[in-house]
């Protein structure tokens, strides 16, 4: 059987951009430039002969076709993750040790990882330490820091962009390149982003 598939790298870029509603955030997650993500999405739009996003200077909105396509694509990515978990549980099924900077550790509710559905299978433990050396030597799988600088041999992905954070800070997750966009880090990033945004709305 011959499958009629669009470019797979473009699909990955589209899924990340649609989930984050941002080329920049998708680029940080995928470890490429925002221009590369934009070009990959444009390549997908040309291949499908439809517009997937309405582009604005401060963000993206999915078109009706884009919204429909995203939900189907996201489901397929989840199926691929589940299939990988079944045949290679050590690749995508192990739980992570997460290090948090002091401000985030104090902000997140106690029992955060155990009480959040998506994290129960993704996080083994949470520690109050965000030293990159702990990731280098394998003691932690990832760290989350506020205004974390780039670190050699670690990849960074933005969890909350400066313009969405009242004080203009950014929140980044850092891990080894092979883990920066895996199932576990996706769950960790999504949970922390949601908690931070909700806490801002409560304050507002």
Residue frames as a rotation matrix with the C-alpha (Angstrom) as fourth column:
UNK 1
0.574 0.819 0.000 0.00
0.819 -0.574 0.000 0.00
0.000 0.000 -1.000 0.00
UNK 2
-0.510 -0.703 0.496 1.25
0.689 -0.679 -0.253 3.48
0.515 0.213 0.830 -0.88
UNK 3
0.094 0.516 -0.851 0.47
0.908 -0.394 -0.138 6.12
-0.407 -0.760 -0.506 1.75
UNK 4
0.149 0.038 0.988 -0.46
0.611 -0.789 -0.062 9.61
0.777 0.613 -0.141 0.62
UNK 5
0.440 -0.089 -0.894 1.38
0.858 -0.252 0.448 11.59
-0.265 -0.964 -0.034 3.28
UNK 6
0.903 -0.231 0.362 2.50
-0.097 -0.931 -0.351 15.21
0.418 0.282 -0.863 3.39
UNK 7
-0.062 -0.998 -0.013 6.12
-0.099 0.019 -0.995 15.95
0.993 -0.060 -0.100 4.43
UNK 8
0.405 0.283 -0.870 6.52
0.700 0.517 0.494 14.46
0.589 -0.808 0.012 7.92
UNK 9
-0.617 -0.664 -0.423 8.84
0.786 -0.488 -0.379 17.21
0.045 -0.567 0.823 9.19
UNK 10
-0.764 0.420 0.490 6.20
-0.197 -0.875 0.442 19.72
0.615 0.241 0.751 8.17
UNK 11
0.276 0.885 -0.376 3.55
0.158 0.344 0.926 17.78
0.948 -0.315 -0.044 10.07
UNK 12
0.034 -0.359 -0.933 5.71
0.972 0.228 -0.052 17.84
0.232 -0.905 0.357 13.19
UNK 13
-0.918 -0.393 0.061 6.28
0.379 -0.911 -0.162 21.59
0.119 -0.126 0.985 12.84
UNK 14
-0.400 0.853 0.335 2.56
-0.248 -0.453 0.856 22.22
0.882 0.259 0.393 12.29
UNK 15
0.354 0.556 -0.752 1.56
0.544 0.532 0.649 20.14
0.761 -0.639 -0.114 15.33
UNK 16
-0.310 -0.562 -0.767 4.02
0.950 -0.209 -0.231 22.00
-0.030 -0.800 0.599 17.59
UNK 17
-0.961 -0.043 0.273 3.02
0.094 -0.980 0.176 25.43
0.260 0.194 0.946 16.21
UNK 18
-0.146 0.986 0.076 -0.69
-0.116 -0.093 0.989 24.67
0.982 0.136 0.128 16.55
UNK 19
0.303 0.226 -0.926 -0.32
0.791 0.482 0.377 23.35
0.532 -0.846 -0.033 20.09
UNK 20
-0.377 -0.573 -0.728 1.77
0.877 -0.472 -0.083 26.33
-0.296 -0.670 0.681 21.19
UNK 21
0.731 0.666 0.150 -0.04
0.664 -0.643 -0.383 28.90
-0.159 0.379 -0.912 18.99
UNK 22
0.711 -0.585 -0.390 3.41
-0.482 -0.809 0.336 30.27
-0.512 -0.051 -0.857 18.20
UNK 23
0.813 -0.533 -0.232 6.16
0.018 0.422 -0.907 29.60
0.581 0.733 0.353 15.66
UNK 24
0.025 -0.855 0.519 8.72
-0.712 -0.380 -0.591 30.84
0.702 -0.354 -0.618 18.17
UNK 25
0.126 0.074 0.989 7.59
-0.907 0.414 0.084 28.50
-0.403 -0.907 0.119 20.95
UNK 26
0.962 0.224 0.158 7.40
-0.133 0.886 -0.444 25.61
-0.240 0.406 0.882 18.47
UNK 27
0.562 -0.819 -0.112 10.92
-0.229 -0.024 -0.973 26.40
0.794 0.573 -0.201 17.30
UNK 28
-0.116 -0.586 0.802 12.23
-0.958 -0.147 -0.246 26.39
0.262 -0.797 -0.544 20.87
UNK 29
0.467 0.407 0.785 10.55
-0.643 0.765 -0.014 23.03
-0.606 -0.499 0.619 21.46
UNK 30
0.983 -0.002 0.182 11.88
0.125 0.736 -0.666 21.47
-0.133 0.677 0.724 18.26
UNK 31
0.271 -0.955 -0.120 15.37
0.362 -0.014 0.932 22.93
-0.892 -0.296 0.342 18.52
UNK 32
-0.231 -0.300 0.926 15.20
0.971 -0.135 0.199 24.90
0.065 0.944 0.322 15.24
UNK 33
-0.975 -0.095 -0.199 14.64
0.109 -0.992 -0.059 28.54
-0.191 -0.080 0.978 14.27
UNK 34
-0.142 0.974 -0.178 11.19
0.084 -0.167 -0.982 30.11
-0.986 -0.155 -0.058 14.11
UNK 35
-0.077 0.043 -0.996 11.87
-0.904 -0.425 0.051 30.83
-0.421 0.904 0.071 10.43
UNK 36
-0.911 -0.291 -0.292 12.42
-0.387 0.849 0.360 27.12
0.143 0.441 -0.886 9.82
UNK 37
-0.650 0.746 0.144 9.10
0.417 0.510 -0.752 26.28
-0.635 -0.429 -0.643 11.50
UNK 38
0.058 0.677 -0.734 7.33
-0.370 -0.668 -0.645 28.94
-0.927 0.309 0.212 9.42
UNK 39
-0.372 -0.282 -0.884 8.82
-0.925 0.033 0.379 27.56
-0.077 0.959 -0.273 6.21
UNK 40
-1.000 0.011 0.029 7.88
0.011 1.000 0.005 23.97
-0.029 0.005 -1.000 7.10
UNK 41
-0.316 0.946 -0.073 4.30
0.328 0.037 -0.944 25.01
-0.890 -0.322 -0.322 7.83
UNK 42
0.062 0.291 -0.955 4.16
-0.729 -0.640 -0.243 26.97
-0.681 0.711 0.173 4.58
UNK 43
-0.778 -0.404 -0.481 5.44
-0.623 0.594 0.509 23.87
0.081 0.696 -0.714 2.75
UNK 44
-0.822 0.540 0.182 2.62
0.411 0.783 -0.467 21.86
-0.394 -0.309 -0.866 4.33
UNK 45
-0.013 0.848 -0.529 0.03
-0.061 -0.529 -0.846 24.48
-0.998 0.021 0.058 3.38
UNK 46
-0.205 -0.136 -0.969 1.24
-0.931 -0.278 0.236 24.40
-0.302 0.951 -0.070 -0.23
UNK 47
-0.972 -0.197 -0.128 1.18
-0.225 0.936 0.269 20.59
0.067 0.290 -0.955 -0.27
UNK 48
-0.606 0.796 0.005 -2.41
0.627 0.481 -0.613 20.56
-0.490 -0.368 -0.790 1.03
UNK 49
-0.700 0.287 0.653 -3.55
0.399 -0.602 0.692 23.66
0.592 0.745 0.307 -0.91
UNK 50
0.547 0.833 -0.085 -5.18
0.571 -0.298 0.765 25.10
0.612 -0.467 -0.638 2.22
UNK 51
-0.186 -0.525 0.831 -4.36
-0.417 -0.723 -0.550 27.77
0.890 -0.449 -0.084 4.82
UNK 52
-0.038 0.093 -0.995 -3.73
0.681 0.731 0.043 26.30
0.731 -0.676 -0.091 8.26
UNK 53
-0.248 -0.130 -0.960 -3.06
0.885 -0.434 -0.170 29.52
-0.395 -0.891 0.223 10.20
UNK 54
0.732 0.237 0.638 -4.09
0.399 -0.909 -0.120 33.14
0.552 0.342 -0.760 10.17
UNK 55
-0.116 -0.923 -0.366 -0.88
0.956 -0.004 -0.292 34.94
0.268 -0.384 0.884 11.01
UNK 56
0.916 0.302 0.265 -0.70
0.204 -0.917 0.342 38.07
0.347 -0.259 -0.901 13.18
UNK 57
0.166 -0.906 0.389 2.31
-0.367 -0.423 -0.828 40.03
0.915 -0.005 -0.403 14.45
UNK 58
-0.304 -0.276 0.912 1.70
-0.942 -0.055 -0.330 38.78
0.141 -0.960 -0.243 18.00
UNK 59
-0.460 0.092 0.883 0.65
-0.403 0.865 -0.300 35.19
-0.791 -0.494 -0.361 17.34
UNK 60
-0.920 0.130 -0.368 -1.27
-0.271 0.468 0.841 32.63
0.282 0.874 -0.396 15.32
UNK 61
-0.149 0.898 0.414 -4.86
-0.698 0.201 -0.687 31.52
-0.701 -0.392 0.596 15.03
UNK 62
-0.808 -0.072 0.585 -5.82
0.246 0.861 0.446 28.23
-0.536 0.504 -0.677 13.41
UNK 63
-0.608 0.661 -0.440 -8.19
-0.768 -0.348 0.538 28.51
0.203 0.665 0.718 10.48
UNK 64
0.390 0.815 0.429 -11.26
-0.852 0.496 -0.168 26.22
-0.350 -0.300 0.887 10.55
UNK 65
0.772 -0.188 -0.607 -9.38
-0.269 0.769 -0.581 23.79
0.576 0.611 0.543 8.27
UNK 66
-0.275 -0.958 0.080 -6.30
-0.416 0.043 -0.908 24.10
0.867 -0.283 -0.411 10.47
UNK 67
-0.258 0.271 0.927 -8.32
-0.960 0.037 -0.278 23.42
-0.109 -0.962 0.250 13.63
UNK 68
0.787 0.616 0.026 -9.88
-0.600 0.775 -0.197 20.30
-0.141 0.139 0.980 12.13
UNK 69
0.555 -0.652 -0.517 -6.52
-0.152 0.532 -0.833 19.05
0.818 0.541 0.196 10.82
UNK 70
-0.349 -0.735 0.581 -4.72
-0.714 -0.193 -0.673 19.76
0.607 -0.650 -0.457 14.09
UNK 71
0.152 0.472 0.869 -7.13
-0.931 0.364 -0.035 17.65
-0.332 -0.803 0.494 16.16
UNK 72
0.971 0.172 -0.167 -6.69
-0.226 0.886 -0.404 14.71
0.079 0.430 0.899 13.80
UNK 73
0.290 -0.945 -0.152 -2.90
-0.163 0.108 -0.981 15.10
0.943 0.309 -0.122 13.67
UNK 74
-0.242 -0.358 0.902 -2.61
-0.921 -0.207 -0.329 15.46
0.305 -0.911 -0.279 17.46
UNK 75
0.626 0.551 0.551 -4.55
-0.690 0.721 0.063 12.21
-0.362 -0.420 0.832 17.85
UNK 76
0.873 -0.358 -0.332 -2.16
0.006 0.688 -0.726 10.45
0.488 0.632 0.602 15.47
UNK 77
-0.097 -0.942 0.321 0.87
-0.486 -0.237 -0.841 11.72
0.869 -0.238 -0.434 17.39
UNK 78
0.012 0.185 0.983 -0.71
-0.988 0.156 -0.017 10.35
-0.156 -0.970 0.185 20.58
UNK 79
0.937 0.342 0.077 -1.24
-0.317 0.920 -0.229 6.97
-0.149 0.190 0.971 18.88
UNK 80
0.488 -0.839 -0.241 2.41
-0.071 0.237 -0.969 6.95
0.870 0.490 0.056 17.79
UNK 81
-0.265 -0.550 0.792 3.45
-0.836 -0.277 -0.473 7.72
0.479 -0.788 -0.386 21.35
UNK 82
0.422 0.513 0.747 1.27
-0.815 0.576 0.065 4.90
-0.397 -0.636 0.662 22.69
UNK 83
0.955 -0.089 -0.281 2.67
-0.099 0.802 -0.589 2.47
0.278 0.591 0.758 20.10
UNK 84
0.071 -0.994 0.077 6.21
-0.313 -0.096 -0.945 3.42
0.947 0.043 -0.318 21.07
UNK 85
-0.100 -0.031 0.995 5.39
-0.993 -0.061 -0.102 2.97
0.064 -0.998 -0.024 24.76
UNK 86
0.797 0.524 0.301 4.15
-0.545 0.838 -0.015 -0.56
-0.260 -0.153 0.953 24.05
UNK 87
0.893 -0.431 -0.132 7.13
0.257 0.728 -0.636 -1.83
0.370 0.534 0.760 22.08
UNK 88
-0.166 -0.985 0.041 9.90
0.577 -0.131 -0.806 0.27
0.800 -0.110 0.590 23.66
UNK 89
0.755 0.612 -0.236 8.79
0.530 -0.358 0.768 1.35
0.385 -0.705 -0.595 27.14
UNK 90
0.181 -0.759 -0.625 12.30
0.836 -0.216 0.505 2.42
-0.518 -0.614 0.596 28.13
UNK 91
-0.589 -0.415 0.693 12.37
0.762 -0.570 0.307 4.92
0.268 0.709 0.652 25.26
UNK 92
-0.567 0.462 0.682 9.26
-0.115 -0.864 0.490 6.89
0.815 0.200 0.543 26.08
UNK 93
0.386 0.864 -0.324 7.71
0.151 0.287 0.946 5.34
0.910 -0.415 -0.020 29.14
UNK 94
-0.245 -0.514 -0.822 10.17
0.888 0.221 -0.403 5.96
0.389 -0.829 0.402 31.94
UNK 95
0.816 0.553 -0.167 9.40
0.564 -0.701 0.436 8.59
0.124 -0.450 -0.884 34.51
UNK 96
0.114 -0.765 0.633 11.52
0.359 -0.563 -0.745 11.70
0.926 0.312 0.211 34.75
UNK 97
0.087 -0.195 -0.977 13.23
0.945 -0.295 0.143 13.40
-0.316 -0.935 0.159 37.65
UNK 98
0.377 0.192 0.906 12.54
0.600 -0.796 -0.081 17.13
0.706 0.574 -0.415 37.37
UNK 99
-0.433 -0.543 -0.720 14.50
0.884 -0.412 -0.221 19.96
-0.176 -0.732 0.658 38.96
UNK 100
0.528 0.672 0.520 12.80
0.705 -0.688 0.173 23.30
0.473 0.275 -0.837 39.61
UNK 101
-0.563 -0.641 0.522 14.26
0.238 -0.730 -0.641 26.70
0.791 -0.237 0.564 40.44
UNK 102
-0.899 0.126 -0.420 13.28
0.419 -0.035 -0.907 28.10
-0.129 -0.991 -0.021 43.85
UNK 103
-0.729 0.638 -0.248 10.56
-0.603 -0.770 -0.211 30.43
-0.325 -0.004 0.946 42.57
UNK 104
-0.224 0.647 -0.729 8.79
-0.706 0.408 0.579 27.71
0.672 0.644 0.366 40.61
UNK 105
-0.638 -0.065 -0.767 9.22
0.326 0.880 -0.346 25.11
0.698 -0.470 -0.541 43.34
UNK 106
-0.904 0.293 -0.311 7.51
0.208 -0.335 -0.919 27.45
-0.374 -0.895 0.242 45.82
UNK 107
-0.596 0.691 -0.409 4.81
-0.781 -0.617 0.095 28.44
-0.187 0.376 0.908 43.33
UNK 108
-0.387 0.449 -0.806 3.68
-0.425 0.688 0.588 24.97
0.818 0.570 -0.075 42.25
UNK 109
0.475 0.656 0.587 1.22
-0.829 0.112 0.547 23.22
0.293 -0.747 0.597 44.59
UNK 110
-0.458 -0.602 0.654 2.50
-0.792 0.611 0.008 20.45
-0.404 -0.514 -0.756 46.84
UNK 111
-0.261 0.314 0.913 2.03
0.166 0.946 -0.277 17.08
-0.951 0.079 -0.299 45.23
UNK 112
0.058 0.279 -0.959 1.85
-0.768 -0.601 -0.221 18.79
-0.638 0.749 0.179 41.83
UNK 113
-0.615 -0.382 -0.690 3.22
-0.768 0.487 0.416 15.82
0.177 0.786 -0.593 39.88
UNK 114
-0.971 0.230 0.067 1.19
0.197 0.924 -0.328 13.20
-0.138 -0.305 -0.942 41.76
UNK 115
-0.291 0.931 -0.220 -2.09
0.283 -0.136 -0.950 15.11
-0.914 -0.339 -0.224 41.56
UNK 116
-0.009 0.232 -0.973 -1.95
-0.809 -0.573 -0.129 15.98
-0.587 0.786 0.193 37.84
UNK 117
0.738 0.455 0.498 -3.29
-0.184 0.846 -0.501 13.25
-0.649 0.278 0.708 35.56
UNK 118
0.925 -0.332 -0.183 -0.86
-0.156 0.104 -0.982 13.71
0.345 0.937 0.044 32.68
UNK 119
0.164 -0.940 0.299 2.16
-0.847 -0.290 -0.446 13.78
0.506 -0.180 -0.843 34.99
UNK 120
0.579 0.100 0.809 1.55
-0.681 0.605 0.413 10.59
-0.448 -0.790 0.418 36.96
UNK 121
0.819 -0.256 0.513 3.13
0.413 0.884 -0.218 8.52
-0.398 0.390 0.830 34.21
UNK 122
0.701 -0.538 0.468 5.70
0.274 -0.403 -0.873 11.14
0.659 0.740 -0.135 33.25
UNK 123
0.118 -0.635 0.763 7.32
-0.631 -0.641 -0.436 12.31
0.766 -0.431 -0.477 36.51
UNK 124
0.087 -0.202 -0.976 9.07
0.537 0.834 -0.125 10.18
0.839 -0.514 0.181 39.11
UNK 125
0.230 -0.030 -0.973 10.14
0.931 -0.283 0.229 12.93
-0.282 -0.959 -0.037 41.49
UNK 126
0.621 0.007 0.784 10.54
0.314 -0.919 -0.240 16.69
0.718 0.395 -0.573 41.75
UNK 127
0.097 -0.676 -0.730 13.53
0.994 0.023 0.111 18.31
-0.058 -0.737 0.674 43.43
UNK 128
0.943 0.191 -0.271 14.26
0.228 -0.967 0.112 21.85
-0.241 -0.167 -0.956 44.57
UNK 129
-0.023 -0.980 -0.198 17.36
0.023 -0.199 0.980 22.34
-0.999 0.018 0.027 42.43
UNK 130
0.924 0.365 0.113 17.82
0.138 -0.044 -0.989 23.58
-0.356 0.930 -0.091 38.85
UNK 131
0.117 -0.965 -0.234 21.58
-0.547 -0.260 0.796 23.21
-0.829 0.035 -0.558 38.47
UNK 132
0.622 0.138 -0.771 22.35
-0.777 0.230 -0.586 22.22
0.097 0.963 0.251 34.83
UNK 133
-0.470 -0.879 -0.077 25.19
-0.849 0.475 -0.233 20.02
0.242 -0.044 -0.969 36.11
UNK 134
-0.393 0.397 0.830 22.58
-0.462 0.695 -0.551 17.65
-0.795 -0.600 -0.089 37.51
UNK 135
0.773 0.620 -0.136 21.29
-0.397 0.304 -0.866 17.07
-0.495 0.723 0.481 33.98
UNK 136
0.265 -0.768 -0.583 24.76
-0.894 0.032 -0.447 16.67
0.362 0.640 -0.678 32.54
UNK 137
-0.706 -0.681 0.193 25.67
-0.697 0.623 -0.355 13.94
0.122 -0.385 -0.915 35.02
UNK 138
-0.540 0.533 -0.651 22.33
-0.069 0.743 0.666 12.15
0.839 0.405 -0.365 34.74
UNK 139
-0.935 0.214 -0.283 20.94
0.320 0.164 -0.933 12.89
-0.153 -0.963 -0.222 38.22
UNK 140
-0.119 0.918 -0.379 18.01
-0.109 -0.391 -0.914 14.80
-0.987 -0.067 0.147 36.67
UNK 141
-0.150 0.156 0.976 16.29
0.900 0.430 0.069 14.36
-0.409 0.889 -0.205 33.32
UNK 142
-0.070 0.123 0.990 15.31
0.635 -0.760 0.140 18.01
0.769 0.638 -0.025 32.97
UNK 143
-0.588 -0.071 -0.806 15.22
0.707 -0.529 -0.469 21.31
-0.393 -0.845 0.361 34.84
UNK 144
0.291 0.678 0.675 12.82
0.802 -0.557 0.214 24.25
0.522 0.479 -0.706 34.66
UNK 145
-0.447 -0.557 -0.700 14.15
0.817 -0.572 -0.066 27.72
-0.364 -0.602 0.711 35.35
UNK 146
0.802 0.581 -0.139 13.04
0.503 -0.783 -0.366 31.33
-0.321 0.224 -0.920 35.14
UNK 147
0.827 -0.483 -0.287 15.26
-0.559 -0.759 -0.334 33.36
-0.057 0.437 -0.898 32.80
UNK 148
0.533 -0.643 0.550 17.49
0.204 0.728 0.654 30.34
-0.821 -0.236 0.519 32.29
UNK 149
0.169 -0.579 -0.798 20.50
-0.853 -0.491 0.176 31.10
-0.494 0.651 -0.577 30.08
UNK 150
0.787 0.012 -0.617 21.54
-0.449 0.697 -0.559 28.77
0.423 0.717 0.554 27.28
UNK 151
0.353 -0.661 0.662 23.80
-0.632 0.353 0.689 25.98
-0.690 -0.662 -0.293 28.47
UNK 152
-0.280 -0.536 -0.796 26.25
-0.940 0.320 0.116 24.06
0.193 0.781 -0.594 26.29
UNK 153
-0.927 -0.124 -0.354 25.17
-0.152 0.987 0.051 20.47
0.343 0.101 -0.934 25.60
UNK 154
-0.562 0.823 -0.076 21.61
0.521 0.282 -0.806 21.16
-0.642 -0.493 -0.587 26.83
UNK 155
-0.665 0.460 0.588 18.61
0.459 -0.369 0.808 22.18
0.589 0.808 0.034 24.76
UNK 156
-0.836 0.420 -0.352 16.15
0.094 -0.522 -0.847 24.79
-0.540 -0.742 0.397 25.98
UNK 157
-0.505 0.750 0.427 12.46
0.623 -0.024 0.781 25.17
0.597 0.661 -0.455 25.17
UNK 158
-0.895 0.208 0.394 10.40
-0.356 -0.865 -0.353 28.14
0.267 -0.456 0.849 26.22
UNK 159
-0.638 0.713 -0.290 7.43
0.769 0.604 -0.207 27.26
0.028 -0.355 -0.935 28.42
UNK 160
0.541 0.776 -0.324 6.11
0.764 -0.614 -0.195 30.77
-0.351 -0.143 -0.926 28.94
UNK 161
-0.046 -0.561 0.827 7.15
0.842 -0.467 -0.270 33.66
0.537 0.684 0.494 26.73
UNK 162
-0.837 -0.416 -0.356 8.15
0.545 -0.691 -0.474 37.06
-0.049 -0.591 0.805 28.09
UNK 163
-0.808 0.523 0.272 5.11
-0.360 -0.803 0.476 38.87
0.467 0.286 0.837 26.69
UNK 164
0.181 0.896 -0.405 2.80
-0.012 0.414 0.910 36.48
0.983 -0.160 0.086 28.57
UNK 165
0.030 -0.272 -0.962 4.65
0.952 0.300 -0.055 36.90
0.303 -0.915 0.268 31.87
UNK 166
0.876 0.482 0.011 3.81
0.461 -0.846 0.268 40.14
0.138 -0.230 -0.963 33.75
UNK 167
0.627 -0.684 -0.371 7.40
-0.028 -0.496 0.868 40.82
-0.778 -0.534 -0.330 34.81
UNK 168
0.688 -0.341 -0.641 8.78
-0.725 -0.282 -0.628 40.13
0.033 0.897 -0.442 31.34
UNK 169
-0.286 -0.784 0.551 10.60
-0.724 0.554 0.412 36.98
-0.628 -0.280 -0.726 32.36
UNK 170
0.187 0.347 -0.919 10.66
-0.805 0.590 0.059 33.74
0.562 0.729 0.390 30.43
UNK 171
0.289 -0.024 0.957 10.32
-0.699 0.678 0.228 30.23
-0.655 -0.734 0.179 31.80
UNK 172
0.127 -0.354 -0.926 12.43
-0.897 0.358 -0.260 27.55
0.423 0.864 -0.272 30.12
UNK 173
0.842 0.025 0.539 12.75
-0.246 0.907 0.341 23.79
-0.481 -0.420 0.770 30.33
UNK 174
0.178 -0.861 -0.477 16.24
-0.970 -0.071 -0.233 22.43
0.166 0.504 -0.847 29.71
UNK 175
0.668 -0.020 0.744 17.31
-0.222 0.949 0.225 18.86
-0.711 -0.315 0.629 29.04
UNK 176
-0.531 -0.805 0.265 19.63
0.001 0.312 0.950 16.84
-0.847 0.505 -0.165 26.84
UNK 177
-0.665 0.238 -0.708 18.76
-0.719 -0.461 0.520 17.24
-0.203 0.855 0.478 23.14
UNK 178
-0.848 0.308 -0.431 17.17
0.006 0.819 0.574 13.79
0.529 0.485 -0.696 22.76
UNK 179
-0.538 0.633 -0.557 14.69
0.843 0.390 -0.370 14.50
-0.017 -0.669 -0.743 25.57
UNK 180
-0.932 0.078 -0.355 13.70
0.014 -0.968 -0.250 18.11
-0.363 -0.238 0.901 24.93
UNK 181
-0.409 0.826 -0.388 10.61
-0.911 -0.348 0.219 17.20
0.046 0.443 0.895 22.91
UNK 182
-0.874 0.114 -0.472 9.59
0.075 0.992 0.099 13.80
0.479 0.051 -0.876 24.25
UNK 183
0.044 0.979 -0.201 6.27
0.396 0.167 0.903 12.78
0.917 -0.119 -0.380 25.80
UNK 184
0.128 -0.013 -0.992 7.46
0.990 0.054 0.127 13.48
0.052 -0.998 0.020 29.36
UNK 185
-0.782 -0.472 -0.407 8.82
0.509 -0.860 0.020 16.97
-0.360 -0.192 0.913 28.72
UNK 186
-0.682 0.625 0.380 5.71
0.081 -0.452 0.889 17.84
0.727 0.636 0.257 26.71
UNK 187
0.282 0.815 -0.506 3.52
0.643 0.231 0.730 16.91
0.712 -0.531 -0.459 29.70
UNK 188
-0.111 -0.423 -0.899 5.76
0.953 -0.302 0.024 18.80
-0.281 -0.854 0.437 32.15
UNK 189
-0.950 -0.294 0.102 5.89
0.311 -0.883 0.352 21.93
-0.014 0.366 0.931 29.97
UNK 190
-0.394 0.878 0.271 2.13
0.169 -0.221 0.961 21.95
0.904 0.424 -0.061 29.37
UNK 191
0.326 0.537 -0.778 1.32
0.838 0.217 0.501 21.52
0.437 -0.816 -0.379 33.06
UNK 192
-0.353 -0.531 -0.771 3.67
0.820 -0.572 0.018 24.27
-0.450 -0.626 0.637 34.26
UNK 193
-0.939 0.035 0.342 2.51
0.190 -0.775 0.602 26.66
0.286 0.630 0.722 31.53
UNK 194
-0.064 0.998 0.020 -1.14
0.367 0.005 0.930 26.10
0.928 0.067 -0.366 32.47
UNK 195
0.281 0.133 -0.950 -0.46
0.958 0.020 0.286 26.62
0.057 -0.991 -0.122 36.19
UNK 196
-0.678 -0.618 -0.398 1.49
0.631 -0.767 0.117 29.82
-0.377 -0.172 0.910 35.56
UNK 197
-0.792 0.442 0.421 -1.16
0.091 -0.596 0.798 31.27
0.603 0.670 0.432 33.25
UNK 198
0.203 0.914 -0.351 -3.94
0.570 0.181 0.801 30.36
0.796 -0.363 -0.485 35.71
UNK 199
0.004 -0.266 -0.964 -2.03
0.976 -0.210 0.062 31.94
-0.219 -0.941 0.259 38.61
UNK 200
-0.942 -0.334 0.047 -1.67
0.332 -0.897 0.291 35.19
-0.055 0.290 0.955 36.61
UNK 201
-0.426 0.861 0.277 -5.39
0.136 -0.241 0.961 35.26
0.894 0.447 -0.014 35.86
UNK 202
0.297 0.515 -0.804 -6.20
0.858 0.225 0.461 34.77
0.419 -0.827 -0.376 39.53
UNK 203
-0.441 -0.552 -0.708 -3.91
0.781 -0.624 -0.001 37.66
-0.441 -0.553 0.706 40.48
UNK 204
-0.954 0.094 0.286 -5.42
0.119 -0.754 0.645 39.83
0.276 0.650 0.708 37.72
